[in-house]
Amino acid sequence: MALMVDKDGAVRRTVEDYMVQRMTANYPGMVVVPGYTLLAGDDLTSKDAARQVIEGAGIEGVVACRVIGVDQQTTYVPGSYPQPYYNFYGYYDYAWPMAYDPGYIQTDTIVNLETLLYSVKDGKLLWTGVTETFNPSSVDDLLQGVATTVSGSMRKDGVIR
């Protein structure tokens, strides 16, 4: 089961559908269900209700993720300044274009997402990772980067083939 822990139902459905799509494309024959098809309302806030639904559905594993932080980072990018030239006209050609480059302030958005893989049968955590994405242009952009990074790390760690 793919599970996005988020109060916003639209975000949750978008992320879970993407996770299902990605996992089934990479592992033909694997049956993956989005969490929202099983867990809704009280099932989300009650551990016992969630356990009953998940185990009753025969789910073997859960890939869960949640946003653990969204930060803004502001950086000053200095402008360019001409170096001294020993010839006035060489300096002239070089310096004038740079006189109009005063520098600027850049603000980056950093999204931190936690991803965990659990065995339902054993009740054990099998793998965990945290990704950091700079300036995602959309939810799809964020998810593509996270999915690539997470699956690569899981392969490297021997959790998946």
QUIDA-V168026 format. One record per residue. N is the residue number from 1. PHI is phi in degrees with one decimal (* if undefined). OMEGA is omega in degrees with one decimal (* if undefined). D_FIRST is the distance of its C-alpha to the first C-alpha in whole Angstrom. Layout:
BEGIN
N;PHI;OMEGA;D_FIRST
N;PHI;OMEGA;D_FIRST
END
This chain:
BEGIN
1;*;175.4;0
2;-101.0;-175.7;4
3;-134.0;172.4;6
4;-107.7;179.4;10
5;-87.7;-177.9;13
6;-159.0;179.7;15
7;-72.2;-179.6;18
8;-79.9;-176.3;19
9;-60.4;-179.7;17
10;-66.2;177.9;18
11;-63.3;-179.2;16
12;-58.3;-179.1;13
13;-64.3;-179.9;13
14;-60.7;-177.9;14
15;-67.4;-179.0;12
16;-63.8;177.2;9
17;-62.7;178.9;11
18;-64.3;179.3;12
19;-60.4;179.4;9
20;-61.8;179.9;8
21;-58.5;-177.4;12
22;-66.1;-177.8;13
23;-68.0;-178.9;10
24;-71.4;176.6;11
25;-70.0;-178.4;15
26;-82.7;-177.7;15
27;-132.5;179.2;14
28;-56.2;-178.8;15
29;95.0;177.8;14
30;-76.8;177.3;11
31;-98.3;179.7;8
32;-126.7;178.7;5
33;-115.6;174.0;5
34;-72.1;-177.8;6
35;-57.7;-176.3;6
36;-65.0;178.1;10
37;-77.2;179.9;10
38;-113.3;-173.8;9
39;-110.8;177.0;10
40;-148.7;175.5;14
41;54.8;-176.2;17
42;-65.2;178.8;18
43;-61.4;-178.5;15
44;-75.8;-174.2;14
45;-99.6;-179.8;17
46;-114.9;179.4;17
47;-59.8;-178.2;16
48;-66.4;178.2;17
49;-65.8;178.5;16
50;-62.5;179.3;12
51;-59.4;-178.9;13
52;-62.0;-179.2;14
53;-68.0;-176.8;12
54;-64.1;-179.5;9
55;-68.5;177.8;11
56;-64.2;179.6;13
57;-84.9;178.9;10
58;75.5;179.2;10
59;-68.7;-180.0;7
60;-94.2;-177.4;8
61;-148.8;178.7;6
62;-130.1;168.5;5
63;-102.1;-177.1;6
64;-115.6;175.4;8
65;-143.1;177.1;11
66;-157.3;175.6;15
67;-77.7;179.3;18
68;-107.4;176.6;20
69;179.1;171.7;24
70;-131.0;-175.7;25
71;-122.2;173.1;29
72;-111.7;178.7;32
73;-123.9;-179.3;34
74;-105.0;-177.2;38
75;-132.1;173.5;40
76;-90.8;177.4;44
77;-105.0;-175.7;44
78;-68.0;177.1;48
79;-76.3;179.3;50
80;-97.8;179.3;52
81;-127.6;-175.7;56
82;-70.0;174.3;59
83;-89.6;179.9;60
84;-66.5;176.0;64
85;-117.8;-179.8;66
86;-88.5;177.6;69
87;-117.4;-175.3;70
88;-58.2;-175.6;70
89;-73.9;172.9;69
90;-66.0;177.2;66
91;-64.4;-177.9;65
92;-57.8;180.0;66
93;-64.8;-176.4;63
94;-83.2;-171.0;61
95;-76.2;-174.9;61
96;-59.1;179.2;61
97;-61.9;-178.1;58
98;-82.7;179.5;56
99;-64.8;-178.3;58
100;-105.4;179.2;55
101;-118.2;-173.6;52
102;-80.9;-175.2;52
103;98.9;-177.2;48
104;-159.4;176.8;46
105;-106.1;-179.3;43
106;-117.7;177.3;39
107;-113.7;179.2;36
108;-107.9;173.3;33
109;-102.9;-177.8;29
110;-119.0;-179.4;27
111;-110.2;177.1;23
112;-106.6;-177.3;22
113;-125.3;177.8;18
114;-99.2;177.6;16
115;-125.9;-178.1;13
116;-132.3;176.4;12
117;-118.8;-178.4;10
118;-118.9;167.6;10
119;-91.7;-178.9;11
120;-71.8;-177.9;10
121;-58.8;-178.7;13
122;-87.3;-176.7;15
123;68.6;-174.4;14
124;-113.5;173.0;15
125;-78.8;-179.0;14
126;-98.9;-177.3;14
127;-161.6;174.3;15
128;-146.0;178.0;16
129;-156.4;177.0;18
130;-124.9;177.6;19
131;-110.1;178.6;20
132;-128.0;-177.1;23
133;-115.1;-180.0;24
134;-97.2;172.9;27
135;49.6;176.4;28
136;-64.9;-177.3;25
137;-82.9;179.9;27
138;-162.2;175.5;24
139;-62.4;179.1;20
140;-61.4;178.7;20
141;-61.7;178.7;22
142;-60.6;-176.3;20
143;-65.3;179.1;17
144;-62.0;179.2;19
145;-65.3;-180.0;20
146;-64.9;-178.6;18
147;-60.7;179.6;15
148;-63.9;-178.9;19
149;-66.6;-177.6;19
150;-65.1;-179.0;16
151;-64.8;176.2;16
152;-63.3;179.0;20
153;-67.7;178.9;20
154;-65.2;176.5;17
155;-63.6;-179.0;19
156;-59.4;-179.1;22
157;-82.3;177.6;21
158;79.2;-179.0;20
159;-79.3;176.4;16
160;-129.7;178.1;16
161;-98.8;*;18
END
